[in-house]
């Protein structure tokens, strides 16, 4: 089911026989475990694969620049909150439970590859790249191909890009005051002179 929550959009599992439903949110997040999360993207959608086999009781919230997840598997509670690199269209985000994973689809405001999942550059220990799904989601169209090449180019030069971003942000750890469009335009400019043969 879907509902609005605190300016965001939430997706809930159907309440179980135990009556848990969205009560997973009531647990202290400090006592929750962090699930393993794999991420991939194409130019318009970010996919998060939450590795929780058998999870049928969950709650997910989407906001314009973040996603929050609560889930229960057997007697263990799981939770994570991620502040995303770019803005998202929260009403077009959705959740699919598929066997051993909970799939979270996040619709980007702007069609462009993100150089990383989160706004901050700090490593998120429970998140890693879903290489298999990344290849599946990237089509063979020339536009997608160019975006993938640009993304690879940006990662090879990430030190330079981060330096430019830090300078623009006045050495702030986060750059919430900078317009999302400006940041993404800076990344696009990194690809202007990149030849595609």
N, C-alpha and C positions, 0 to 999 in steps of 0.2 A: 504494500500500500504506500501511498505518497501523501505527504502533508507539508504545510509550511511551518517553519519553526525559527523564531528569532531572526527574521529577515532572510533565512535560507530555505532550502527545500530539503525535506527528509524522506528517506525511504526505509520502510520497516518490513521485517519478515512477518508472516502470518503468525499470530500468537500460538504457542504450542499448548499441548494438553496441560502442561504444568502452570499455564497462565503467565509465563514470563513475559511474552510479547516484547514491548519496548522497555521493560524494566531493566534491561541490561545497562541502560544509561544511569541507573541509580547507584551503581557500584562506584566506589572510590577509584578513580583512574590511577592513583598511585599504587594500588594493589593489583592492577591489571597487567597482563603480559603484552608484549608487542609482537604481533604476528609477523611472519615473513611476508614481505610484499614485493612482487616483481612488477616493474613498470615498462611500458612500451608506448609508442605514439605513431600516428601518421600526421599529416599536416593539419588535421582538424580535430582529432580526438586523442586524448590520453587514456590509456587502459591500465588500471591497477588490478593485479591478480593477488588477492589475499589468500594465502595458502593455509586454509582451515578446512580440512576434510571433515564433512559431516556437520558443518555449521548451518543450522536452520533458523537460529534465533539471532538476529542482528538488527542494528540500527545505523543508518548512514545519513549524515547531514552534508549538504552542499551549500557553500557560500560563494560569493563572487571571486574570492581568491584563496579558498581553503576547502578541505574535505576532512570530515571527522567520521570515524568508524568505531562501533562497539560490537562485539560479538561474543557468543558463548559456545563453547565446544565441550561437551560433557560437563565437568564441574569447574572448568577453567574459564576465566573472563579475559577478553582481549580488547585492546583499545589503541588507536593511534590518531594523531591529528597532524595534518600536513598543510603548511602554507605554500601554495603553488607558485611557480615562476610567473605565470601569466593569469589574466582574468578568464573566467569561465562563464558559460551560460547555464546557470544552475537548474533552470527548468528543463533543460535538454540533457541533463545528466541522469543516469539510471544504473540500477544494480541487477546482476544476473547471478543466480546460484547455479553452478555447473560442476557437479560431482565433487572433486576435491578442492574446489576453489570458489571464492566469491569474487565475481568480476565487476569492477566499478568502471563505468564509462563516463569520462569527463569531457564535455564539449567546450572547446576553446572559443573565446570571443573572436580572435583573429587567426586565420589560417596561416600558420607558420610553425616550423619546428622549434621546439624549446631546446636550449643547450643543456638544460638539466631540469629535474622535476620540481625542485623547491626554489624559493626566492633566495635563501641564504646558501652560501657555498659550503657550509659545514656538512660533514659526512653524516648521513642518517643510517645508522648501523643495520636496521631491519629492512632497508630498501636496497634492491639491486636491479639491474637491467634484465628484462625478459627478452633475451636475444632471439629466441625462436619465434615468439609472437611478433616481435618488431619486424622481422623479415616478412612474416605473413601479412601484416597490416600495411606495409609499404608497397604500393602498386608499381607497375612498370611504366607508368606514364612519365613523360618527359618532365612535367612539373614536379612530380613526386621525386623523381630521380635527382633533379637539381636541388631540391630541398635536402635530400639525404646527403648529397655531396657537400652542400654548404654546412650541414650539421657536423659532418666529419671534419671539415676544414676548421670550423670554429673550435672543435675539441682539440685539434692539434695546436691551435694558437690560443688556448684558453687562458694562458698566463697574460697575454697581451690584452685580451678582451676584459678579463677581470680588472686589470690595471685601469683601463678606460672607464669601466663601471664605477670602480672605487673613487676615481677622480671626480666623476660626475656626482657621486653621492656624498662628497666631502668626508670621505673615510668612514662613513657610517656602516655598521654591520648589515643593516637592512636599507632598502631604498624605496620604502613605501611612499615617499613624497614625490618620487619621479613617476610621470605618467607611463603606464604600461606600453602605450603606443611608441613612446620615445625609446624605451629600452629595446623593444623588438625591432624598431627601425635601425638602431645602432647595430644589432646583430645582422640584419639584412645587408647593411652596408659592408659587413665583413666579406660578403660573397660577391660583390660587384665585379671584382677583377679576377674571379676564379674561373678559369677556362674549363669548359666541358667538351671533351672530344668524343 
